[in-house]
Amino acid sequence: MTTTVKTKIVRIGNSQGIRIPKSILEQLGFSEEVELEVLPDQLIIRSVHSPRYGWEAQFEAMAKAEDDQLLDEETLTLTEWDETEWEW
């Protein structure tokens, strides 16, 4: 579904901005922080996701496919670095 709305650029203090209707913000699920991307003749506004957004679903898919095993062999002996530098 595409929604097109015309709006005016307004003065906000020493800056300028646009007012986005509440219905559009709710439809998009935007919070208080967004990401802006500038392209030729375009301004893209997108929601900011946490750095680990979507990881839970990916981990569930890995577990279902039994692809959630360790890649390295477990080592039972600690190295000097493990003993002196690593905080357990």
PENOR-V555777 format. One record per helix or strand of 3 or more residues. SS is the DSSP state (~ for helix, > for strand). FROM is the first residue (numbers start at 0). LEN is the number of residues. If there is no record, write none. Layout:
SS:FROM:LEN
SS:FROM:LEN
This chain:
>:9:3
>:14:3
~:21:7
>:33:6
>:41:6
~:54:10
~:79:5
